[in-house]
Amino acid sequence: MVPMALANTLSLADLEAMPDDGRRYELVGGAIVMTPAPGSTHQLVSARLLRLLEDALPEGHAVFHAPIDLDLPGEQRVQPDLVVLPWSSVGEKRLSLPVLLVVEIVSAGSRTHDTVTKRSVYAAAGIPAYWLVDPEAETIQALRLHDDGTYHTDSEGPTVSVNWPLSVDIDIAALGRRPA
């Protein structure tokens, strides 16, 4: 992750003026952040987790995977790895609130951005569930937003059975396993 502007507060118009160069740009806290392309394990985990989420979707909801823009309050736009939201939040070009669940797949280049920055941004936006999937450590941390405006761990480990906001059993090692 490379902050592209630190001194000035930038807007969505500045973000939209960025070149269409295949990189993933986000606008967080007035700074444009460039996220490197994900690696093969990240993409494998994302694709397999997408299938699990599709099978567990509540009625009237959809799941999208990166790259997809999600607009948040305060002129912020992010690209979550996976996002579950009602169809009413799906626009022609991008997604908006309300959102049921956001999933970030942590990699070496995104660890702080995902575990600190985005955690804070998602909590401030009122997103009720946030999952951090770490293929390298082979763990998932399912977080739930509490009334105090912070996320608390709902379940965590290499395998989890999550019952909220949807029901799914996840084995991180299996998600990242390559065929023998």
Backbone bond lengths (Angstrom), bond angles and torsions (degrees), N, CA, C in turn:
res aa  C-N    CA-C-N  psi(-1)  N-CA   C-N-CA  omega(-1)  CA-C   N-CA-C  phi
1 M - - - 1.434 - - 1.512 107.63 -
2 V 1.324 117.11 129.55 1.456 123.06 -177.67 1.515 109.80 -125.28
3 P 1.363 118.80 110.16 1.457 118.98 175.34 1.522 109.04 -65.40
4 M 1.323 116.13 131.00 1.455 119.71 -176.88 1.525 112.12 -98.26
5 A 1.334 118.42 -14.95 1.460 120.88 177.89 1.516 107.63 -150.55
6 L 1.311 117.00 123.92 1.448 120.15 -177.71 1.524 112.38 -111.80
7 A 1.322 118.91 -33.67 1.458 121.27 -173.57 1.525 112.92 -84.35
8 N 1.314 118.70 -36.50 1.459 121.77 -175.44 1.515 110.85 -101.80
9 T 1.314 115.32 147.91 1.452 119.79 173.27 1.512 107.81 -86.50
10 L 1.319 115.85 122.92 1.458 121.42 -177.30 1.515 109.98 -100.91
11 S 1.329 115.51 164.11 1.459 122.13 -175.94 1.526 110.14 -117.31
12 L 1.329 114.73 174.82 1.459 119.61 175.06 1.527 110.69 -61.96
13 A 1.315 118.16 -32.26 1.470 121.05 177.22 1.530 110.29 -62.53
14 D 1.341 117.05 -39.63 1.466 120.46 176.92 1.523 110.70 -64.68
15 L 1.322 116.20 -41.11 1.470 120.47 178.51 1.524 110.44 -63.08
16 E 1.322 116.39 -44.34 1.458 120.29 -178.07 1.524 112.24 -68.46
17 A 1.337 117.70 -17.83 1.462 121.51 177.16 1.527 112.39 -83.66
18 M 1.341 117.36 -6.23 1.465 120.61 179.06 1.523 109.32 -64.46
19 P 1.333 117.46 149.73 1.469 120.16 -178.86 1.527 111.55 -66.39
20 D 1.312 115.43 149.41 1.465 120.88 174.65 1.521 106.44 -85.77
21 D 1.343 115.15 79.92 1.462 120.96 -173.33 1.529 113.33 -110.66
22 G 1.337 116.49 13.95 1.462 119.96 178.32 1.515 114.36 85.29
23 R 1.322 117.65 -6.06 1.466 120.19 178.16 1.517 109.34 -87.12
24 R 1.341 115.09 159.42 1.461 120.59 178.93 1.520 108.67 -98.72
25 Y 1.342 115.85 118.01 1.460 121.34 179.24 1.522 109.25 -111.90
26 E 1.335 115.17 140.13 1.458 121.70 175.64 1.526 107.64 -128.39
27 L 1.318 116.16 157.82 1.462 121.99 175.12 1.521 106.65 -118.84
28 V 1.328 115.36 110.27 1.460 121.32 -176.75 1.524 108.45 -131.55
29 G 1.325 115.66 122.33 1.456 119.92 177.58 1.512 113.89 59.67
30 G 1.334 117.92 32.19 1.449 121.97 178.50 1.517 114.93 82.43
31 A 1.328 117.95 4.02 1.467 121.94 178.85 1.518 110.10 -118.53
32 I 1.312 115.54 139.87 1.461 120.20 174.72 1.525 107.83 -84.62
33 V 1.314 114.95 129.12 1.459 122.01 -178.40 1.516 108.18 -117.86
34 M 1.343 116.19 129.86 1.456 121.16 176.61 1.518 107.44 -102.37
35 T 1.327 115.59 126.24 1.447 121.21 179.09 1.523 108.62 -106.36
36 P 1.339 117.97 128.77 1.458 119.89 -179.85 1.533 111.43 -63.54
37 A 1.310 115.87 158.21 1.463 121.05 177.03 1.530 109.18 -60.17
38 P 1.321 116.96 140.78 1.463 119.55 -179.73 1.523 111.73 -70.99
39 G 1.332 115.07 155.72 1.455 121.50 178.41 1.523 111.86 -83.79
40 S 1.311 116.33 177.87 1.465 121.42 -174.89 1.528 112.62 -65.83
41 T 1.336 118.66 -40.38 1.467 119.81 179.09 1.513 110.25 -64.72
42 H 1.313 116.76 -42.15 1.465 121.89 177.54 1.528 109.76 -56.24
43 Q 1.326 117.23 -47.58 1.456 121.70 -178.03 1.523 111.90 -67.24
44 L 1.326 117.38 -37.56 1.463 121.62 177.37 1.526 110.34 -63.06
45 V 1.333 116.65 -47.16 1.466 121.56 178.69 1.529 109.77 -62.57
46 S 1.312 117.17 -43.17 1.460 121.12 -179.49 1.529 111.55 -61.20
47 A 1.313 117.04 -46.61 1.471 120.73 -178.56 1.527 111.57 -63.65
48 R 1.320 116.63 -42.02 1.472 119.56 -179.19 1.523 111.55 -71.36
49 L 1.333 116.85 -37.51 1.456 120.10 177.87 1.527 110.21 -69.20
50 L 1.316 117.45 -35.32 1.463 121.60 175.64 1.526 110.16 -56.43
51 R 1.323 117.18 -45.15 1.474 120.40 179.68 1.531 111.60 -63.04
52 L 1.341 116.49 -41.59 1.474 119.75 178.13 1.528 110.73 -62.17
53 L 1.323 116.67 -43.57 1.462 120.30 -179.60 1.523 111.53 -66.98
54 E 1.331 117.02 -39.89 1.472 119.78 177.78 1.526 110.96 -58.88
55 D 1.324 117.25 -39.34 1.465 121.43 -179.72 1.521 112.86 -71.41
56 A 1.333 117.47 -19.19 1.464 121.53 -175.88 1.525 113.42 -108.70
57 L 1.331 117.69 4.94 1.464 120.76 -174.81 1.522 113.26 -59.47
58 P 1.331 116.34 135.69 1.465 119.02 170.36 1.532 109.05 -68.04
59 E 1.305 116.42 153.93 1.459 120.56 178.41 1.526 110.22 -58.26
60 G 1.315 116.02 139.49 1.456 121.07 178.39 1.515 114.25 83.40
61 H 1.334 117.70 8.34 1.461 122.21 -178.36 1.526 110.79 -118.69
62 A 1.329 114.54 160.88 1.460 122.32 177.40 1.521 108.65 -134.06
63 V 1.333 115.60 159.93 1.461 121.02 173.80 1.521 107.92 -123.67
64 F 1.335 115.73 136.15 1.460 122.88 178.67 1.524 108.55 -124.35
65 H 1.333 115.38 154.74 1.462 120.63 177.97 1.523 109.71 -124.76
66 A 1.323 115.86 157.35 1.468 122.10 -179.27 1.524 110.33 -62.84
67 P 1.312 115.21 149.00 1.462 127.05 0.76 1.524 111.77 -86.64
68 I 1.323 115.88 125.84 1.469 123.37 174.56 1.531 107.10 -149.33
69 D 1.308 116.69 133.87 1.464 121.09 -179.19 1.519 110.90 -81.67
70 L 1.328 114.75 137.27 1.460 122.58 173.66 1.525 107.19 -124.74
71 D 1.333 116.65 116.03 1.457 121.22 178.56 1.520 110.23 -84.51
72 L 1.331 114.69 133.25 1.463 122.31 179.61 1.521 109.03 -122.44
73 P 1.326 117.74 163.10 1.467 120.54 179.40 1.530 111.75 -57.82
74 G 1.325 115.01 156.24 1.455 120.53 175.89 1.514 113.78 77.50
75 E 1.361 117.22 32.73 1.465 120.78 178.30 1.527 111.31 56.96
76 Q 1.325 116.31 47.08 1.460 120.78 178.02 1.522 109.14 -117.95
77 R 1.319 115.40 142.85 1.463 121.56 177.16 1.524 107.44 -139.38
78 V 1.328 115.56 126.06 1.457 121.45 -179.10 1.528 109.61 -123.77
79 Q 1.322 115.02 168.54 1.458 121.69 175.70 1.531 107.73 -128.25
80 P 1.337 116.96 86.49 1.460 118.97 178.59 1.529 110.50 -66.82
81 D 1.319 115.93 154.59 1.468 119.10 177.38 1.521 110.45 -65.26
82 L 1.330 116.94 -42.66 1.464 122.60 176.80 1.522 108.02 -142.47
83 V 1.324 116.38 145.06 1.460 120.15 179.46 1.533 108.90 -145.50
84 V 1.325 115.40 132.79 1.468 122.64 176.93 1.523 107.07 -111.51
85 L 1.346 116.15 127.96 1.442 119.83 -177.02 1.522 110.02 -154.92
86 P 1.342 116.86 161.96 1.463 118.94 176.63 1.526 110.20 -69.22
87 W 1.323 115.58 153.27 1.463 120.11 179.68 1.523 111.88 -57.96
88 S 1.327 117.82 -25.95 1.466 120.62 179.50 1.534 112.40 -66.16
89 S 1.334 117.79 -14.91 1.464 122.43 179.50 1.526 113.13 -94.78
90 V 1.330 116.43 3.26 1.462 121.52 -176.63 1.524 109.44 -97.88
91 G 1.329 115.62 112.72 1.459 121.11 176.55 1.511 111.14 -97.01
92 E 1.305 116.09 178.51 1.468 121.07 -179.64 1.526 111.61 -64.50
93 K 1.357 116.90 -42.02 1.464 120.69 -176.03 1.509 114.16 -107.10
94 R 1.327 116.85 -27.14 1.469 119.02 -174.60 1.516 110.49 -153.72
95 L 1.323 113.93 174.86 1.458 122.04 -178.06 1.527 109.24 -103.08
96 S 1.345 115.60 159.71 1.457 120.43 177.66 1.531 109.14 -143.18
97 L 1.304 115.50 175.21 1.462 121.15 176.95 1.516 109.47 -72.66
98 P 1.323 119.50 155.43 1.455 126.76 2.14 1.524 112.63 -79.59
99 V 1.332 113.88 154.72 1.458 123.73 178.41 1.520 106.99 -125.84
100 L 1.314 117.24 139.39 1.457 122.22 179.01 1.524 111.63 -86.04
101 L 1.342 116.71 -43.93 1.466 121.96 -173.30 1.519 109.59 -150.12
102 V 1.335 115.59 138.70 1.455 122.35 170.97 1.522 107.40 -122.80
103 V 1.342 116.16 137.57 1.460 122.31 178.09 1.519 108.31 -122.41
104 E 1.319 115.90 130.03 1.461 121.68 172.38 1.523 108.01 -117.71
105 I 1.325 115.45 132.56 1.459 121.96 176.94 1.519 106.17 -99.24
106 V 1.321 115.42 113.78 1.458 122.86 -171.89 1.527 110.17 -78.16
107 S 1.341 114.86 135.54 1.460 120.54 172.30 1.522 107.48 -134.48
108 A 1.316 116.44 171.83 1.467 120.22 -176.50 1.526 111.53 -55.34
109 G 1.323 117.69 -40.05 1.452 121.11 -176.98 1.520 114.85 -78.96
110 S 1.344 117.34 -9.45 1.463 119.38 -176.21 1.527 113.69 -123.52
111 R 1.321 117.71 4.41 1.477 121.19 -171.55 1.529 112.75 -53.21
112 T 1.311 118.79 -55.86 1.469 120.76 -177.26 1.527 110.81 -67.03
113 H 1.323 116.52 -41.07 1.462 120.82 -179.97 1.527 110.32 -59.77
114 D 1.340 117.14 -43.67 1.461 121.19 -178.01 1.527 113.11 -76.09
115 T 1.325 117.17 -43.34 1.466 120.34 -172.11 1.521 114.13 -85.68
116 V 1.326 117.64 -20.55 1.463 120.19 -178.70 1.532 110.96 -116.97
117 T 1.332 116.07 -63.68 1.465 120.40 -173.69 1.528 111.76 -62.64
118 K 1.331 116.65 -56.79 1.466 119.01 -177.02 1.525 111.26 -66.97
119 R 1.306 118.17 -33.69 1.471 120.53 176.91 1.524 109.54 -57.12
120 S 1.320 116.67 -45.40 1.462 121.41 179.91 1.527 111.54 -67.01
121 V 1.327 116.64 -43.47 1.465 121.40 -179.07 1.534 110.51 -64.50
122 Y 1.318 117.10 -43.97 1.467 120.50 -179.90 1.525 111.30 -66.20
123 A 1.328 117.22 -38.91 1.470 120.33 177.62 1.530 110.16 -64.03
124 A 1.333 117.26 -44.88 1.465 121.34 179.70 1.530 111.25 -62.37
125 A 1.346 116.88 -29.75 1.465 121.17 179.08 1.526 112.16 -81.31
126 G 1.331 117.30 -6.71 1.459 121.33 177.99 1.521 114.52 79.91
127 I 1.314 117.95 21.20 1.466 120.91 178.38 1.524 108.18 -72.18
128 P 1.340 117.84 118.24 1.460 120.84 -169.13 1.525 116.41 -69.95
129 A 1.327 118.45 -25.68 1.458 120.08 -178.24 1.521 110.22 -135.21
130 Y 1.332 115.49 135.23 1.467 122.62 -179.24 1.514 107.73 -138.15
131 W 1.328 115.63 123.08 1.463 120.34 179.05 1.513 109.13 -112.27
132 L 1.319 115.30 133.79 1.458 122.87 173.56 1.520 107.68 -109.14
133 V 1.316 116.37 116.66 1.459 122.25 -179.17 1.520 107.01 -107.99
134 D 1.327 116.34 123.24 1.462 121.09 -177.81 1.523 109.30 -118.74
135 P 1.341 118.08 94.09 1.462 120.34 -178.00 1.521 113.51 -61.80
136 E 1.332 117.74 -34.26 1.463 120.72 -179.02 1.522 111.08 -65.98
137 A 1.321 116.96 -45.66 1.470 121.25 178.83 1.532 111.72 -84.17
138 E 1.343 116.31 -8.10 1.464 123.79 -177.56 1.526 111.64 54.34
139 T 1.344 115.26 51.64 1.457 120.84 176.91 1.529 110.12 -136.54
140 I 1.313 113.81 155.72 1.457 121.34 169.87 1.517 106.62 -127.39
141 Q 1.316 115.39 140.03 1.455 121.91 175.56 1.526 106.23 -121.43
142 A 1.320 116.13 111.35 1.463 122.27 178.18 1.523 107.24 -94.14
143 L 1.330 116.12 115.56 1.460 122.05 -176.38 1.519 110.15 -107.79
144 R 1.334 114.76 147.25 1.461 121.50 177.79 1.521 108.29 -125.14
145 L 1.335 115.86 134.68 1.453 121.26 179.27 1.527 109.63 -75.75
146 H 1.315 116.09 127.39 1.461 121.49 179.75 1.522 110.38 -100.20
147 D 1.323 115.11 170.79 1.471 121.31 -178.54 1.521 113.14 -59.73
148 D 1.344 116.95 -22.79 1.465 119.72 179.69 1.535 112.23 -79.88
149 G 1.341 117.20 1.58 1.456 121.50 177.21 1.514 115.09 82.74
150 T 1.337 116.84 12.21 1.466 120.74 178.38 1.526 109.73 -122.34
151 Y 1.328 114.07 156.79 1.465 119.60 177.56 1.517 110.47 -85.06
152 H 1.329 114.41 140.46 1.458 122.20 174.51 1.522 107.62 -124.83
153 T 1.323 116.44 146.38 1.460 121.03 -177.99 1.514 110.45 -68.39
154 D 1.326 115.70 124.78 1.456 123.12 176.50 1.524 109.86 -91.30
155 S 1.337 116.16 -43.35 1.458 122.50 174.05 1.514 108.26 -156.82
156 E 1.342 114.99 155.11 1.459 119.47 -175.04 1.515 109.46 -158.08
157 G 1.326 116.09 144.58 1.449 121.29 175.01 1.515 112.22 148.78
158 P 1.333 116.25 -174.67 1.467 119.89 178.92 1.527 112.24 -74.69
159 T 1.310 116.33 -25.22 1.464 122.23 172.81 1.520 107.10 -133.94
160 V 1.307 115.69 134.79 1.462 119.59 178.99 1.518 109.76 -137.06
161 S 1.318 114.57 149.43 1.461 122.39 169.58 1.514 106.10 -112.04
162 V 1.318 115.49 109.74 1.454 121.26 -177.24 1.525 107.82 -101.30
163 N 1.325 116.55 131.01 1.460 121.61 -179.31 1.522 113.29 -113.03
164 W 1.356 116.01 -0.72 1.450 120.32 179.94 1.517 109.17 -151.00
165 P 1.269 123.17 137.56 1.449 129.39 4.33 1.531 113.76 -82.75
166 L 1.325 115.76 -2.24 1.454 121.89 170.97 1.513 106.40 -143.75
167 S 1.316 117.04 166.07 1.464 120.92 -176.53 1.518 110.42 -103.37
168 V 1.341 114.42 121.92 1.463 119.71 -179.40 1.534 109.26 -158.08
169 D 1.322 115.79 144.52 1.462 122.57 173.80 1.525 107.00 -103.60
170 I 1.336 115.95 130.55 1.457 120.29 -175.52 1.521 109.91 -128.31
171 D 1.323 116.02 129.75 1.467 124.30 173.76 1.524 106.18 -117.74
172 I 1.321 116.25 105.59 1.458 120.68 -173.79 1.524 111.61 -62.07
173 A 1.323 117.74 -40.81 1.463 119.73 179.91 1.522 110.89 -60.13
174 A 1.330 117.12 -39.57 1.462 120.53 179.83 1.530 110.85 -68.25
175 L 1.325 117.37 -34.78 1.467 119.79 179.95 1.524 112.03 -64.26
176 G 1.331 117.10 -34.41 1.447 120.70 -177.19 1.513 114.82 -98.79
177 R 1.331 116.63 0.35 1.461 120.80 -176.22 1.521 111.79 -73.25
178 R 1.317 115.13 131.36 1.457 121.31 175.20 1.518 108.95 -90.12
179 P 1.316 117.28 148.16 1.473 119.35 179.06 1.521 110.97 -60.10
180 A 1.327 114.80 145.85 1.481 120.00 -179.47 1.514 111.29 -75.38
